[in-house]
Each structure stands twice: as C-alpha cells, then as structure tokens.
Amino acid sequence: MSPAGGAAAGVSLPLRADLSGRLLRRYKRFFADVELDDGRKLTVHCPNPGSMLGCAVPGSAVRCSTSDNPKRKLPHTLEMIRVGRTWVGLHTGLANHFAARVIAAGVVPELAGYPEHAREVKAGEGSRLDFRLSGGRRKPAWVE
C-alpha cells in the first residue's frame, strides 16, 4: 500500500490521507498523538482497536485523513503507518473493500476466475464469512 492510496499489483484504493507526520504515541485503543511534518501536534482517531503489535512504534511515519464532518469528536483519522519499507493500512473498515478489489482484479491466482463474488455470506448458524466466490467450473471458495 502506498501512501498515495494503496496498490497491490496495480489495484488501488483511494484514501484521503492528506496529512503526513510521525507517530508520537497510541493509547486507549482509539487515540493516537501525531506530529505532522509542519510541526503541528494532533490527537487523531485510530480506527484499529487491536493491539497493533509491531505497528504502533513511536517515531514511525504516518498518514492521516481529514473529515469534513463537524460532528466528529476528532476530525482526523490515522490511516496508515510505515513499518520498515512497507505502508500498513490501519483502517479495519476498509480491509474487505480492498480485498474485494484485489479479488476482482485477479491479483491472487487461486482466487481468480470466479464470476460471482458475494460478501458477508452466512456460513452456518450465527456465522458469516467475508467472501464466497462461485460460478464457472470451479468449486466455490470461501474467503475470510
């Protein structure tokens, strides 16, 4: 994923990551303090409630987006963090959207060639899987 919006073998996911800077700290699961390249310090929303082990390293380069929604408590969202030479997307709400685009583009050979892609498909009692790929001459594939 590139800071300009993400790419996996030519598949892009536009992000409004208009601010760049460095991570100062991440705390209380949904908050992070960042210092922007222009020197401003902001508290931003962190959309990833997980531990982010290995990702939330102070000093790491970050990209944040800005929301126009005046009702938001925090107008900025931490979208990506650089781990080594790789940009890691942090917005868990975008993961399946990006995966759907990768599948549709045929980037993963094992998942290519299915004409039908269903999302959030019921799989048993009280359970759902992210994708069900079907059609053509292949057996259906379930992707989580």
Z-matrix of the N, CA and C atoms (Angstrom, degrees):
N
C 1 1.448
C 2 1.513 1 108.02
N 3 1.266 2 116.92 1 125.83
C 4 1.458 3 120.85 2 178.63
C 5 1.519 4 109.05 3 -93.46
N 6 1.329 5 117.73 4 155.38
C 7 1.453 6 118.73 5 -179.35
C 8 1.514 7 113.37 6 -64.01
N 9 1.313 8 117.63 7 -17.49
C 10 1.461 9 120.23 8 -179.67
C 11 1.513 10 112.55 9 -78.79
N 12 1.299 11 118.21 10 -8.33
C 13 1.447 12 117.77 11 177.94
C 14 1.503 13 114.77 12 151.08
N 15 1.285 14 119.06 13 -10.50
C 16 1.449 15 120.62 14 173.88
C 17 1.507 16 113.17 15 102.82
N 18 1.311 17 116.61 16 138.34
C 19 1.456 18 120.50 17 176.37
C 20 1.511 19 110.27 18 -154.00
N 21 1.304 20 115.90 19 133.18
C 22 1.459 21 122.83 20 172.40
C 23 1.513 22 105.07 21 -132.28
N 24 1.314 23 116.07 22 100.87
C 25 1.462 24 121.79 23 -179.24
C 26 1.526 25 111.84 24 53.13
N 27 1.321 26 117.33 25 46.09
C 28 1.452 27 120.79 26 175.64
C 29 1.512 28 115.28 27 91.69
N 30 1.318 29 119.05 28 -0.66
C 31 1.462 30 122.00 29 178.25
C 32 1.517 31 107.31 30 -95.98
N 33 1.317 32 116.61 31 127.80
C 34 1.458 33 118.74 32 -179.61
C 35 1.517 34 110.71 33 -119.29
N 36 1.301 35 113.89 34 151.84
C 37 1.454 36 122.19 35 176.45
C 38 1.516 37 106.54 36 -128.75
N 39 1.321 38 117.67 37 103.95
C 40 1.460 39 119.50 38 -176.84
C 41 1.528 40 111.81 39 -62.20
N 42 1.309 41 115.06 40 128.81
C 43 1.461 42 121.91 41 175.53
C 44 1.519 43 107.65 42 -123.50
N 45 1.294 44 115.18 43 148.50
C 46 1.461 45 119.28 44 176.41
C 47 1.525 46 108.83 45 -95.42
N 48 1.305 47 116.56 46 56.26
C 49 1.462 48 121.29 47 179.91
C 50 1.527 49 108.12 48 -87.39
N 51 1.322 50 115.25 49 79.08
C 52 1.462 51 121.39 50 -171.29
C 53 1.527 52 114.67 51 -89.19
N 54 1.325 53 117.80 52 -5.42
C 55 1.458 54 120.99 53 -178.43
C 56 1.523 55 109.95 54 -122.08
N 57 1.315 56 116.57 55 138.60
C 58 1.462 57 119.70 56 176.79
C 59 1.518 58 109.23 57 -125.06
N 60 1.321 59 114.46 58 151.44
C 61 1.450 60 119.81 59 -179.42
C 62 1.512 61 111.10 60 -177.21
N 63 1.336 62 115.36 61 -150.15
C 64 1.462 63 122.53 62 -178.04
C 65 1.528 64 109.28 63 -131.31
N 66 1.318 65 115.14 64 144.19
C 67 1.462 66 120.78 65 177.20
C 68 1.522 67 109.57 66 -74.76
N 69 1.315 68 116.24 67 130.05
C 70 1.461 69 121.19 68 173.40
C 71 1.523 70 109.79 69 -93.85
N 72 1.341 71 115.86 70 -49.95
C 73 1.464 72 120.50 71 176.88
C 74 1.519 73 109.80 72 -165.87
N 75 1.335 74 114.16 73 157.06
C 76 1.461 75 121.47 74 174.79
C 77 1.523 76 106.43 75 -122.94
N 78 1.331 77 117.57 76 135.58
C 79 1.461 78 120.44 77 -175.17
C 80 1.520 79 110.76 78 -152.46
N 81 1.319 80 115.87 79 161.81
C 82 1.471 81 123.56 80 178.98
C 83 1.526 82 112.33 81 49.38
N 84 1.319 83 117.69 82 35.36
C 85 1.463 84 126.00 83 176.75
C 86 1.517 85 115.07 84 62.75
N 87 1.327 86 119.08 85 -43.70
C 88 1.461 87 120.69 86 -172.41
C 89 1.528 88 114.64 87 -111.51
N 90 1.313 89 117.98 88 9.60
C 91 1.465 90 120.97 89 -178.18
C 92 1.524 91 110.84 90 -125.13
N 93 1.309 92 115.22 91 146.26
C 94 1.465 93 121.08 92 173.30
C 95 1.521 94 107.98 93 -145.72
N 96 1.304 95 115.36 94 144.21
C 97 1.456 96 121.07 95 172.90
C 98 1.522 97 107.19 96 -103.29
N 99 1.319 98 115.91 97 131.91
C 100 1.462 99 121.36 98 178.98
C 101 1.521 100 109.38 99 -129.54
N 102 1.321 101 115.18 100 152.58
C 103 1.459 102 120.83 101 170.96
C 104 1.515 103 106.50 102 -111.89
N 105 1.318 104 115.55 103 119.40
C 106 1.461 105 120.80 104 -178.92
C 107 1.524 106 110.72 105 -73.65
N 108 1.313 107 115.29 106 162.12
C 109 1.463 108 120.63 107 179.28
C 110 1.523 109 112.30 108 -58.33
N 111 1.339 110 116.90 109 -26.84
C 112 1.471 111 119.96 110 179.56
C 113 1.532 112 112.58 111 -85.76
N 114 1.353 113 117.13 112 2.98
C 115 1.459 114 121.14 113 176.84
C 116 1.516 115 115.32 114 97.42
N 117 1.338 116 117.73 115 -14.52
C 118 1.464 117 119.89 116 178.67
C 119 1.523 118 110.02 117 -67.23
N 120 1.329 119 115.76 118 144.04
C 121 1.461 120 121.24 119 175.49
C 122 1.520 121 108.16 120 -109.75
N 123 1.338 122 115.74 121 131.12
C 124 1.460 123 121.86 122 -177.29
C 125 1.518 124 110.55 123 -130.45
N 126 1.323 125 115.28 124 148.70
C 127 1.458 126 120.98 125 165.64
C 128 1.517 127 105.42 126 -97.79
N 129 1.337 128 116.59 127 126.22
C 130 1.459 129 122.01 128 -175.21
C 131 1.518 130 109.97 129 -122.33
N 132 1.323 131 115.17 130 158.30
C 133 1.467 132 121.62 131 176.16
C 134 1.523 133 108.81 132 -76.73
N 135 1.320 134 117.01 133 133.07
C 136 1.460 135 122.19 134 175.10
C 137 1.525 136 106.94 135 -105.22
N 138 1.346 137 118.65 136 110.60
C 139 1.463 138 121.44 137 -174.10
C 140 1.523 139 114.12 138 -80.33
N 141 1.322 140 118.28 139 8.55
C 142 1.459 141 122.08 140 -179.53
C 143 1.523 142 108.79 141 -114.40
N 144 1.353 143 118.07 142 107.59
C 145 1.460 144 120.31 143 -176.90
C 146 1.524 145 113.97 144 -80.21
N 147 1.330 146 118.24 145 -3.47
C 148 1.465 147 121.61 146 -178.81
C 149 1.517 148 112.04 147 -73.51
N 150 1.317 149 115.87 148 -179.86
C 151 1.466 150 120.39 149 -177.38
C 152 1.526 151 112.48 150 -69.74
N 153 1.327 152 117.04 151 -26.70
C 154 1.464 153 122.79 152 -177.57
C 155 1.527 154 111.06 153 55.87
N 156 1.328 155 116.04 154 34.25
C 157 1.453 156 122.31 155 179.34
C 158 1.526 157 109.88 156 -53.85
N 159 1.304 158 116.66 157 125.15
C 160 1.454 159 121.60 158 -179.22
C 161 1.515 160 113.99 159 87.12
N 162 1.327 161 117.20 160 -11.96
C 163 1.470 162 120.28 161 -179.43
C 164 1.521 163 112.58 162 -103.67
N 165 1.307 164 117.87 163 -36.77
C 166 1.463 165 121.23 164 -173.21
C 167 1.527 166 110.97 165 -88.24
N 168 1.313 167 116.32 166 57.17
C 169 1.459 168 121.90 167 -178.16
C 170 1.528 169 109.12 168 -93.98
N 171 1.337 170 117.65 169 117.55
C 172 1.460 171 119.38 170 178.90
C 173 1.531 172 111.12 171 -53.33
N 174 1.330 173 115.01 172 139.12
C 175 1.453 174 121.42 173 -178.45
C 176 1.515 175 113.70 174 95.37
N 177 1.338 176 117.24 175 -12.42
C 178 1.465 177 120.69 176 179.73
C 179 1.525 178 110.56 177 -68.44
N 180 1.322 179 115.70 178 145.24
C 181 1.465 180 121.13 179 175.93
C 182 1.524 181 109.14 180 -67.14
N 183 1.326 182 117.01 181 140.43
C 184 1.465 183 122.33 182 179.88
C 185 1.519 184 110.28 183 -134.08
N 186 1.329 185 114.74 184 159.66
C 187 1.462 186 122.88 185 171.67
C 188 1.520 187 106.73 186 -127.60
N 189 1.327 188 116.14 187 134.75
C 190 1.460 189 122.22 188 -178.40
C 191 1.527 190 109.61 189 -126.44
N 192 1.324 191 114.77 190 152.88
C 193 1.464 192 120.20 191 175.62
C 194 1.520 193 109.03 192 -107.41
N 195 1.322 194 115.12 193 162.07
C 196 1.457 195 122.35 194 178.64
C 197 1.520 196 108.56 195 -118.84
N 198 1.327 197 116.45 196 131.27
C 199 1.463 198 121.62 197 178.98
C 200 1.522 199 110.10 198 -98.60
N 201 1.330 200 115.51 199 146.15
C 202 1.473 201 120.67 200 175.64
C 203 1.525 202 111.28 201 -88.37
N 204 1.323 203 117.74 202 -4.94
C 205 1.460 204 121.64 203 -174.86
C 206 1.531 205 110.35 204 -71.87
N 207 1.338 206 118.16 205 111.61
C 208 1.464 207 120.65 206 -178.09
C 209 1.529 208 113.12 207 -70.24
N 210 1.323 209 118.03 208 -12.96
C 211 1.465 210 121.34 209 -178.71
C 212 1.529 211 113.05 210 -87.24
N 213 1.320 212 117.03 211 -9.28
C 214 1.464 213 119.73 212 179.53
C 215 1.513 214 110.85 213 -69.90
N 216 1.327 215 115.81 214 140.15
C 217 1.458 216 120.46 215 176.80
C 218 1.531 217 110.35 216 -67.01
N 219 1.335 218 116.16 217 -42.99
C 220 1.463 219 122.01 218 177.38
C 221 1.532 220 108.44 219 -118.58
N 222 1.311 221 118.47 220 120.87
C 223 1.470 222 119.95 221 -175.99
C 224 1.529 223 114.87 222 -75.49
N 225 1.332 224 117.70 223 -9.67
C 226 1.463 225 120.25 224 -176.28
C 227 1.528 226 110.88 225 -118.54
N 228 1.354 227 115.46 226 148.74
C 229 1.462 228 122.28 227 -179.66
C 230 1.520 229 109.53 228 -126.66
N 231 1.319 230 115.68 229 134.50
C 232 1.460 231 121.77 230 174.54
C 233 1.520 232 107.73 231 -75.84
N 234 1.330 233 117.66 232 113.48
C 235 1.465 234 122.48 233 -175.18
C 236 1.523 235 113.14 234 -99.42
N 237 1.325 236 117.14 235 -41.89
C 238 1.462 237 121.31 236 -175.23
C 239 1.517 238 110.84 237 -143.26
N 240 1.332 239 114.61 238 152.33
C 241 1.460 240 121.07 239 174.58
C 242 1.521 241 107.77 240 -136.30
N 243 1.302 242 115.44 241 144.45
C 244 1.467 243 119.24 242 -179.12
C 245 1.523 244 109.50 243 -91.89
N 246 1.326 245 115.12 244 125.94
C 247 1.460 246 122.32 245 176.98
C 248 1.526 247 105.82 246 -118.67
N 249 1.313 248 116.27 247 107.74
C 250 1.465 249 119.64 248 -173.80
C 251 1.515 250 109.41 249 65.52
N 252 1.338 251 116.62 250 -121.51
C 253 1.467 252 120.80 251 179.10
C 254 1.519 253 112.11 252 -101.95
N 255 1.321 254 116.96 253 8.75
C 256 1.464 255 121.39 254 -173.52
C 257 1.522 256 111.45 255 -114.75
N 258 1.336 257 116.06 256 134.89
C 259 1.459 258 121.16 257 172.42
C 260 1.522 259 108.07 258 -86.68
N 261 1.336 260 116.50 259 129.10
C 262 1.460 261 122.75 260 -178.43
C 263 1.523 262 108.58 261 -111.03
N 264 1.330 263 116.15 262 125.11
C 265 1.458 264 120.85 263 176.68
C 266 1.518 265 110.09 264 -75.38
N 267 1.316 266 117.41 265 131.00
C 268 1.462 267 122.26 266 -176.97
C 269 1.513 268 113.42 267 -103.31
N 270 1.308 269 117.21 268 -13.93
C 271 1.463 270 121.13 269 -173.40
C 272 1.525 271 109.21 270 -80.63
N 273 1.331 272 116.57 271 97.10
C 274 1.467 273 121.02 272 -176.12
C 275 1.521 274 112.13 273 -60.75
N 276 1.308 275 117.72 274 -24.67
C 277 1.461 276 120.90 275 179.04
C 278 1.523 277 113.62 276 -71.19
N 279 1.318 278 117.53 277 -14.40
C 280 1.462 279 121.14 278 -179.82
C 281 1.525 280 113.18 279 -100.35
N 282 1.319 281 118.18 280 -9.62
C 283 1.469 282 121.34 281 -173.97
C 284 1.528 283 112.43 282 -57.73
N 285 1.325 284 118.17 283 -49.71
C 286 1.465 285 119.87 284 -178.10
C 287 1.524 286 112.23 285 -70.11
N 288 1.306 287 117.11 286 -30.95
C 289 1.467 288 120.13 287 176.11
C 290 1.533 289 109.45 288 -63.32
N 291 1.321 290 115.90 289 -45.42
C 292 1.458 291 120.55 290 178.71
C 293 1.529 292 110.40 291 -65.74
N 294 1.342 293 117.61 292 -43.28
C 295 1.470 294 121.23 293 178.70
C 296 1.526 295 110.66 294 -59.65
N 297 1.323 296 117.91 295 -40.82
C 298 1.466 297 121.25 296 179.43
C 299 1.525 298 110.75 297 -61.43
N 300 1.312 299 116.97 298 -40.06
C 301 1.469 300 120.26 299 179.37
C 302 1.526 301 111.26 300 -68.53
N 303 1.329 302 116.60 301 -38.35
C 304 1.465 303 120.94 302 177.90
C 305 1.526 304 110.19 303 -64.96
N 306 1.342 305 116.94 304 -44.12
C 307 1.468 306 121.06 305 178.76
C 308 1.523 307 110.25 306 -63.09
N 309 1.321 308 117.03 307 -47.29
C 310 1.468 309 121.05 308 -178.40
C 311 1.527 310 112.14 309 -61.67
N 312 1.324 311 116.85 310 -32.02
C 313 1.465 312 120.81 311 -179.50
C 314 1.528 313 112.35 312 -81.26
N 315 1.336 314 116.97 313 -8.18
C 316 1.462 315 120.02 314 178.93
C 317 1.516 316 114.17 315 73.98
N 318 1.321 317 117.04 316 24.65
C 319 1.462 318 121.49 317 -178.30
C 320 1.529 319 111.79 318 -65.49
N 321 1.321 320 117.74 319 -37.63
C 322 1.466 321 122.49 320 179.33
C 323 1.529 322 107.33 321 -95.21
N 324 1.329 323 118.08 322 108.99
C 325 1.470 324 120.51 323 -174.49
C 326 1.531 325 114.05 324 -53.98
N 327 1.323 326 117.67 325 -38.20
C 328 1.463 327 121.00 326 -178.70
C 329 1.528 328 112.62 327 -66.35
N 330 1.313 329 117.33 328 -20.53
C 331 1.464 330 121.28 329 -178.72
C 332 1.526 331 112.31 330 -108.30
N 333 1.316 332 116.72 331 3.27
C 334 1.467 333 121.25 332 -178.41
C 335 1.527 334 110.61 333 -83.21
N 336 1.319 335 115.86 334 152.79
C 337 1.457 336 121.21 335 173.19
C 338 1.512 337 116.09 336 90.68
N 339 1.302 338 117.82 337 5.97
C 340 1.468 339 120.74 338 175.15
C 341 1.521 340 107.89 339 -92.44
N 342 1.335 341 118.29 340 120.69
C 343 1.464 342 119.57 341 -178.24
C 344 1.533 343 114.01 342 -75.24
N 345 1.329 344 117.77 343 -19.84
C 346 1.469 345 120.51 344 -177.47
C 347 1.529 346 110.04 345 -117.10
N 348 1.331 347 114.53 346 130.00
C 349 1.463 348 121.47 347 179.07
C 350 1.525 349 108.09 348 -127.15
N 351 1.321 350 117.37 349 114.78
C 352 1.469 351 121.14 350 176.85
C 353 1.526 352 108.25 351 -110.99
N 354 1.337 353 115.69 352 140.44
C 355 1.467 354 120.51 353 -178.77
C 356 1.518 355 110.87 354 -108.84
N 357 1.346 356 115.06 355 151.28
C 358 1.471 357 122.57 356 178.00
C 359 1.527 358 110.88 357 49.63
N 360 1.312 359 116.16 358 59.05
C 361 1.460 360 122.97 359 -174.88
C 362 1.523 361 110.15 360 -91.91
N 363 1.330 362 115.39 361 134.18
C 364 1.461 363 121.01 362 178.58
C 365 1.530 364 108.88 363 -62.61
N 366 1.323 365 115.88 364 132.47
C 367 1.468 366 121.92 365 -179.57
C 368 1.523 367 107.97 366 -135.67
N 369 1.312 368 116.06 367 83.87
C 370 1.460 369 119.57 368 -177.56
C 371 1.513 370 110.99 369 90.01
N 372 1.303 371 115.16 370 -177.22
C 373 1.466 372 121.74 371 -177.74
C 374 1.528 373 110.86 372 -75.27
N 375 1.319 374 116.53 373 116.86
C 376 1.461 375 121.59 374 175.92
C 377 1.519 376 114.67 375 71.76
N 378 1.311 377 117.90 376 22.25
C 379 1.456 378 120.39 377 -178.27
C 380 1.528 379 110.45 378 -134.35
N 381 1.312 380 115.38 379 147.35
C 382 1.461 381 121.38 380 177.14
C 383 1.524 382 108.52 381 -135.66
N 384 1.328 383 114.73 382 150.53
C 385 1.457 384 121.16 383 173.26
C 386 1.523 385 108.19 384 -116.36
N 387 1.312 386 115.97 385 154.67
C 388 1.461 387 120.65 386 -174.13
C 389 1.525 388 113.56 387 -62.50
N 390 1.338 389 117.42 388 -43.10
C 391 1.466 390 120.42 389 -176.35
C 392 1.521 391 111.22 390 -143.81
N 393 1.321 392 115.73 391 147.36
C 394 1.464 393 122.99 392 167.41
C 395 1.519 394 105.65 393 -126.46
N 396 1.328 395 114.91 394 118.56
C 397 1.455 396 121.70 395 179.20
C 398 1.516 397 107.37 396 -103.03
N 399 1.328 398 116.82 397 132.07
C 400 1.466 399 119.31 398 -176.39
C 401 1.521 400 110.47 399 -150.85
N 402 1.339 401 114.12 400 179.08
C 403 1.457 402 120.93 401 179.08
C 404 1.515 403 111.19 402 95.11
N 405 1.292 404 114.66 403 169.49
C 406 1.459 405 118.71 404 -178.41
C 407 1.520 406 110.52 405 72.39
N 408 1.300 407 116.69 406 -154.07
C 409 1.467 408 121.59 407 -175.86
C 410 1.521 409 112.96 408 -101.05
N 411 1.297 410 118.15 409 6.67
C 412 1.459 411 120.89 410 -176.83
C 413 1.515 412 110.85 411 -99.88
N 414 1.326 413 115.10 412 157.52
C 415 1.458 414 120.07 413 173.65
C 416 1.525 415 107.82 414 -68.04
N 417 1.340 416 117.44 415 149.92
C 418 1.467 417 119.32 416 177.29
C 419 1.531 418 111.17 417 -58.58
N 420 1.306 419 115.25 418 149.40
C 421 1.465 420 121.57 419 177.11
C 422 1.522 421 108.34 420 -119.57
N 423 1.318 422 115.82 421 133.66
C 424 1.458 423 122.37 422 176.82
C 425 1.521 424 107.39 423 -105.41
N 426 1.315 425 116.58 424 131.65
C 427 1.460 426 121.08 425 -176.55
C 428 1.522 427 108.89 426 -124.72
N 429 1.319 428 115.81 427 129.61
C 430 1.459 429 121.42 428 177.73
C 431 1.516 430 108.58 429 -125.41
